[in-house]
């Protein structure tokens, strides 16, 4: 997903490579291992999933997600982002990664060298695995609606499939015991009694994100416009600190503040 110029050249398509070009290129590559025998996070897998959604629904990926998932949740401002600074959306932050310097642009037009955050990779091809723009409030709204029983976005069978432990041997340790935490369908899962903690992180040059949904019904969202690199403290260090902070709260209140923010 970060080899746009090379892939476009290999398949004979204009640079940077589109999702379909990337899929066509990858179909000619050998598998690294037998499916179902190993767990490796795959951005490319979500690229394929986006095209499956388009094929089955007959809609563009962004349109389908907005109409079928986000709007029923009351989320109206999320959209797919753009690679270049000229495509910056209203209210979108500026991204920084000064320690990476500049890099050759994956886009044939415009500046030949660009900051990594703005043209060092093709965000448009990453639509279904990390191309969304969202506020922390809207992601928190997503968490609240996903866990709300009324009205439920997903039926119980789909929710169960969403969080199910992968079939052996993937969801097990080498000795055959269940992993304390495992990757399900889009969420990391750590069972806590009869419930579980769910979370996901993501990063690109200029961004880091963390979404946590806890077994006790508390959720939080962290968005940075620069990710840690080199010897700096890890972005992931904020996660245990937020668990400590949440545990220290005695009264969360009972009134809904979502209505104060843009929808």
C-alpha positions in Angstrom: 0.0 0.0 0.0 3.0 2.3 0.3 4.7 1.2 -3.0 2.4 3.2 -5.3 5.0 4.4 -7.9 6.7 1.0 -8.3 3.4 -0.9 -8.6 2.0 1.5 -11.2 5.1 1.1 -13.3 4.9 -2.8 -12.9 1.3 -3.0 -14.1 1.6 -0.2 -16.7 -0.9 2.1 -15.0 -0.7 5.9 -14.3 1.0 6.7 -11.0 0.1 6.6 -8.2 -1.4 3.1 -8.3 -5.1 2.8 -7.7 -6.6 0.2 -5.4 -7.5 -1.9 -8.4 -4.0 -1.6 -9.8 -2.6 -2.7 -6.4 -4.9 -5.7 -6.2 -4.0 -6.7 -9.8 -0.3 -6.5 -8.9 -0.8 -8.5 -5.7 -2.7 -11.3 -7.5 0.6 -12.1 -9.2 2.5 -12.4 -6.0 3.0 -15.7 -4.1 1.5 -16.2 -0.6 3.8 -15.8 2.3 2.1 -18.6 4.2 -1.0 -20.9 4.1 -4.1 -18.8 5.0 -5.4 -19.6 8.5 -2.1 -20.7 9.9 -0.7 -17.3 10.9 -1.8 -13.8 12.0 -0.4 -10.8 10.2 -2.1 -7.4 10.0 -2.9 -6.7 6.4 -3.7 -3.2 5.1 -4.0 -4.8 1.7 -6.7 -7.1 3.0 -8.9 -4.1 3.9 -8.2 -2.6 0.4 -9.7 -5.8 -1.0 -12.6 -5.6 1.4 -13.4 -2.1 0.2 -13.7 -3.4 -3.4 -15.9 -6.3 -2.2 -18.2 -3.8 -0.5 -18.4 -1.8 -3.8 -19.1 -5.0 -5.8 -21.8 -6.3 -3.5 -23.6 -3.0 -2.8 -23.2 -1.4 -6.2 -22.1 1.8 -4.5 -18.7 3.5 -4.1 -17.1 2.5 -0.8 -17.3 6.0 0.7 -21.0 6.4 -0.3 -21.9 3.0 1.2 -20.2 3.6 4.5 -21.8 7.1 4.9 -25.3 6.0 4.0 -25.4 2.6 5.7 -23.2 3.0 8.7 -22.4 6.6 9.6 -25.7 8.4 9.0 -27.7 5.9 11.0 -25.3 6.7 13.9 -25.9 10.4 13.5 -22.4 11.0 12.0 -22.4 13.3 9.0 -19.0 15.0 8.8 -16.7 12.0 8.3 -15.2 11.7 4.8 -12.3 10.3 3.0 -9.1 12.4 3.1 -6.8 13.6 0.3 -3.1 13.1 0.0 -2.0 16.7 -0.9 -2.3 19.8 1.2 -4.4 21.4 -1.6 -7.1 18.8 -0.8 -7.3 19.7 2.9 -10.9 19.6 4.2 -12.6 22.4 6.2 -11.6 21.9 9.8 -8.9 19.4 9.1 -5.7 19.7 11.0 -2.2 20.2 9.5 0.0 17.1 9.8 3.7 17.2 10.9 6.6 14.8 10.7 9.7 17.1 10.6 12.1 14.3 11.5 11.4 12.5 8.2 12.3 15.4 6.0 11.1 15.3 2.4 10.6 12.5 0.0 9.9 12.0 -3.7 6.3 12.6 -4.4 4.2 9.6 -5.6 2.2 12.1 -7.8 3.7 12.9 -11.2 2.3 16.5 -11.1 3.4 19.2 -8.7 6.5 19.3 -6.6 9.0 16.5 -7.1 9.9 16.4 -3.4 7.3 16.8 -0.7 6.9 16.4 3.1 6.0 12.8 3.8 2.6 13.8 5.1 1.6 15.5 1.8 2.4 13.2 -1.1 4.9 10.7 0.2 2.1 8.1 -0.1 -1.2 7.8 -1.9 -4.0 8.2 0.8 -6.7 7.9 -1.8 -5.7 4.3 -2.5 -6.0 3.6 1.3 -9.7 4.5 1.5 -10.9 1.3 3.2 -7.9 0.8 5.6 -7.1 4.2 6.9 -8.2 7.0 4.6 -11.0 8.4 6.8 -11.1 11.9 8.3 -12.9 12.1 11.6 -13.1 14.1 14.8 -12.5 12.6 18.2 -16.1 13.4 19.0 -17.5 11.5 16.0 -15.3 8.5 16.7 -16.6 8.5 20.3 -20.1 8.8 18.9 -19.3 5.7 16.7 -18.3 3.8 19.8 -21.4 4.8 21.7 -23.7 3.8 18.9 -21.9 0.5 18.2 -22.4 -0.5 21.8 -26.0 0.8 22.1 -28.7 -1.8 22.1 -31.4 0.6 20.9 -31.4 0.9 18.0 -28.8 -1.7 17.3 -26.7 -1.2 14.2 -25.7 -4.9 14.0 -27.7 -7.9 15.0 -26.4 -10.2 17.8 -25.1 -12.8 15.3 -23.0 -10.2 13.4 -21.7 -8.7 16.7 -20.6 -12.2 17.8 -18.8 -12.8 14.5 -17.2 -9.4 14.8 -15.4 -10.3 18.0 -15.0 -14.0 17.7 -11.6 -15.6 18.4 -9.9 -16.8 15.2 -10.0 -20.5 14.5 -6.9 -22.5 15.7 -4.0 -22.2 15.4 -4.2 -18.4 15.0 -6.0 -17.5 18.2 -3.8 -19.8 20.3 -0.4 -19.6 21.9 2.3 -22.1 20.8 1.3 -24.4 23.7 -2.3 -24.5 22.6 -3.6 -22.1 25.3 -5.9 -19.2 24.3 -4.1 -15.9 23.6 -4.8 -13.3 26.3 -5.5 -10.8 23.4 -6.3 -11.6 19.8 -7.2 -9.9 16.6 -10.8 -10.4 15.5 -12.7 -8.7 12.6 -11.2 -5.2 12.8 -10.7 -5.0 16.6 -8.1 -6.2 19.0 -9.9 -8.1 21.8 -8.9 -8.9 25.3 -11.5 -10.9 27.3 -12.3 -9.6 30.7 -14.5 -12.1 32.5 -17.6 -12.6 30.4 -17.0 -9.3 28.6 -14.0 -7.8 26.8 -11.9 -4.7 26.0 -11.8 -3.8 22.3 -9.3 -1.4 20.7 -7.6 -0.4 17.6 -4.6 1.9 16.7 -3.5 3.4 13.5 -0.8 5.6 12.2 0.6 7.2 9.1 3.3 9.8 8.7 1.7 12.8 10.5 -1.0 10.9 12.4 -1.6 8.5 15.2 -5.0 7.3 16.5 -6.3 5.1 19.3 -9.9 4.0 19.9 -10.7 2.0 23.0 -14.0 0.4 24.1 -13.8 -1.1 27.5 -15.7 -3.9 29.1 -17.3 -1.5 31.6 -18.9 0.6 28.8 -16.3 3.4 28.9 -14.7 4.4 25.6 -12.1 6.9 24.6 -10.5 8.3 21.4 -7.0 9.8 20.9 -6.0 11.6 17.7 -2.5 13.1 17.1 -1.4 15.1 14.1 2.2 13.7 14.4 3.3 10.2 15.3 6.3 9.3 17.4 9.5 8.3 15.6 13.0 7.3 16.7 13.9 7.8 20.4 10.7 9.7 21.3 8.2 8.1 23.7 5.9 5.7 22.0 2.4 6.9 21.1 1.1 3.7 22.6 2.3 4.9 26.1 -0.9 7.0 26.4 -3.1 3.9 26.5 -2.2 2.6 30.0 -2.2 6.2 31.3 -5.8 6.7 30.1 -6.8 3.4 31.8 -5.4 4.8 35.1 -7.2 8.1 34.5 -10.5 6.5 33.7 -10.3 4.2 36.8 -9.8 7.3 38.9 -13.1 8.9 37.9 -15.8 8.4 40.5 -18.8 10.0 38.7 -19.1 10.3 35.0 -22.4 12.0 35.0 -25.5 10.9 33.1 -26.3 13.7 30.6 -25.5 13.5 26.9 -23.0 16.0 25.6 -23.0 14.9 21.9 -25.6 17.4 21.0 -23.2 20.2 21.7 -20.9 19.2 18.8 -21.3 19.2 15.0 -23.2 16.2 13.6 
